[in-house]
Amino acid sequence: MRVLVCLKQILDPDVPARDFEIDPAAKAAKRGGANLVTNIFCENAIETALQFREAAGDVKVTALCYGESSAEDCLRKAMAMTVDEACLVEREGNTNPDAAAVGQVLAAAISRLEQDGGPFDAVLVGRESGDWGTGQTGGVLAEELGRPALGFVESLSPGNGGITLRRQTDVGIEVAEAEPPFVVTITNNEDNVPRIPKTRDVMMSYRKPLQKVSLADLGLDGDEIRNGFSSFEVEEIFVPTDEVDCELAEGDTLDERVDQLARKIHEVVASIG
Amino acid sequence: MDPTQATREVFWNIQYTWLVYVLMVPTLAVFGWGFWLKIRRWRAGQPAVRFDRLGERFQLFLRNAVGQGRTIKSRYAGLFHSLVYTGFIVLFLATTVVAIHHDTPLHIMKGHFYLIFQSLIVDIFGLFVLVGAALAAVRRWVSKPAKLVYTDEASWILVSIFVMALTGFIVEGWRIAVTDDVWAAWSPVGNLFARASDPLMSDAAMQTGHVVIWWFHLLVAFGFIAWVPFSKMSHVFTAPLNIFTANLDGYGGSLKAIDFETAERFGINHLGDFTWKDLLDFDACTECGRCTDVCPANTVGKSLSPRDIILDLQALMHERGDSVLANGNGNGSGNGDAALLPIIDQKTAVSPEALFSCTTCAACMEACPVHIEQLPKIVDARRYLVMEEAEFPEGMMDMMNSLESRQHPFAGTQFSRVDWTEGLDIDVMADMDDPAEAEVLMWVGCGGALVERNRNTVRATAKLLKKAGVKFAILGREESCSGDPARRVGNEFLFEMLAKGNVETLDRYGVRKVVTSCPHCFNSFRNEYPQFGGSYEVYHHTQFLDQLVGSGKLPANGPGAQAGNGETITFHDPCYLGRHNGEYDAPRNLLAQVGGARQVEMHRSRNTSFCCGGGGGMAFVDEPPDQRVNQERAQEAVDTGADVVAVGCPFCATMLDDGVNARRGERDVKVKDVAELLWDAVGETEETGEAAS
């Protein structure tokens, strides 16, 4: 069996608030002193795939990323976590393609990988990214591939003929039997915390081959991807500011202060209307 | 009675004396064979350079082997050990004198030498052995401290020593009584036995008894000698050798780098991967238990026991080591499976749980009378677990993840590396036209910049440096973790990456002098970065500030000169400043500058200081509520009655803050860094426009 995990490299979401800045012209976050990391749900997806491989046996796990050359780090880390092979679709320039474009690119790359190495039984995508958080890539990718999709999956295990999926819902855990091929989005739970790679695997990850392809290699028009597929446009982007206006209720006694406070609440409520 | 003719007959009353020489042959053969086995085992270990710097080694040998420097630090045990130790040496010399007198033409056992040394002094030291053994017996069978290991072997050793000394006096006494020895007064203890026996026994009975006891004494002594290499009495030889071959570089430099390109395994989980010195360590242990007695993790009830780690490894080496070491030739190249005998075992003292509760405080190594190196072995086993098995506590995992992706261990911090400089106008190397203008790099450290309660410490340090006119700069966002927590938990790979990165950054700016307020960074820079090509003049902030005060650049009589307010201060020695690097005085000198304050010492201070619980990556691990090292230490600080617990380390500060808050009761006890207290005392400065807080 073959399992594919899609990864996204994002700006470290744990960057201290004061270090986070927006570039209003580019309508994007500034890199600043922040580091680039693998989106956490994507790491959960890697861990889920590896655990499935450990349970099912003969499974080959492939990692795929559409990103800048720096995203090679994410794929190396995935290989250190013992993903079998990795492929980077090189993104040129500092663009923020939307889910429609990303889905298009990933689908093309998956087709290419499947031509070379056979079909993927399961494609795993993180639930959402820690930067834009639109949560659409999984669905769009499934549509592009023409495969069924399930969201909020927390584990895969070998089932009767198919693959058993556990997914989180508002009312509890839903267990589904799925027949490959399919696409799932992975959410986190206490069992798919990404593993720390063994040092020897970290060292080996730099010796494993990493396939790199360009949009042109996939038969895609780079300009079209960058410009043509956007289903929406970012109007403005800013860091919300908390404005706190603090006023202390005055008065000599507690009763007076409570009165004062009640009166103030009335005023505020009345002003909001 | 001519004292120049005084002597006694060797082998008085003894026939078949040739039997002594016959018995000596198997005795010495077994003795030699036993040590040959040991030496063969050690030689199968990996190489280690421990016969260099002979001058220093000889000094250490004189101080701590011959001089028993560390043994006597424990009063009671030190006393009885000294009695037995000196007694045995003198009795051995006396036996040698007898041998020379009897078996060579040099008849030296006569005259004043016979009376003063061979009779009086030998009697006194023989009594030492008797008394020493009795005191040891009281400890082993009456007071029974928990740190001891209660084995039959230890009991038999004690009984044998006592019996040898006692029978020696009995035969001497009966000889004196039967021969009416005119020099009896020179052998006071033997004479006492003679006087006591005289009214009770006939001469004939004493003469017969003398023969029996004499042979019994000889058999016990010869049996004891043959037994030495197979019991913990082998420490008579292994301990001095272990002290002679001890690590001379201090605890701070005791961890070795790994060559990741060539290493077959990372860390140690196999007997065959230890060096010969490690294997010698196992054989040198005297089971005294002082290491476990001072271990912070053990004190609060955790399973870590440095003594049991050494003894379990010793047992493994004795029971199964010969085939491993001999066949495997120590490097796994020979009889592969045997050489891979694992040492980490859930069922022994070398369990992952125990290994991961070590704070790397080095109290065990400081307490060990024979210089066994427990800490590097614990870290080597951690290295195996972390790098080969990826097995470690959750808190350490978060810390390492953060180090990997953010180069600092404090995941979720709300501060950047430069936030603390607000309003202080501090130069950042990258923004300077000529970074060489900065004479000193102030290495802030993650614990100083990113943890809220420590930002005051680094602010105070920076303000003090400014006031003293020191030209310094920081690296700002270019600073990253020194790697200390990674190295202590066993992630040598991560440590090496961080260390190399920092050396590269510092070399790019031509940094020569580094001042840091974190003893962990201090230790890494000072003792560990030279392994990666980084050699700097490194100071802990207390050392540097102490120099500034000493040279008059920091006047201590500022507006806050009486900032002490009559308060009592107790200083908590950080392990990585004190034990690991030997600095105890600088912080205390600075506290003496805080006018109006009084210093008190905790019971465990200076080189016997008790860890705050934060070292070795433990600051990132959630300890069980009833096993918190920081609370144990905080209680000790609170019990001194001090108003202020002074610290010199950001980890100690946070650990003791938590601990003191849990243990201070109704009393107001503050935890403050020495730099903060000094700034209060030095007072406001025009340069920064900031008043003392």
Interface residues (C-beta under 8 A of the other chain):
Chain A: D12 D14 P16 A17 R18 D19 G33 N35 V37 R195 I196 P197 K198 T199 R200 V202 M203
Chain B: F260 F266 V386 M387 E388 E389 A390 F392 M397 M400 N401 S402 S405 R406 Q407 A411 G412 T413 Q414 F415 S416 R417 D419 R477 N491 E492 F493
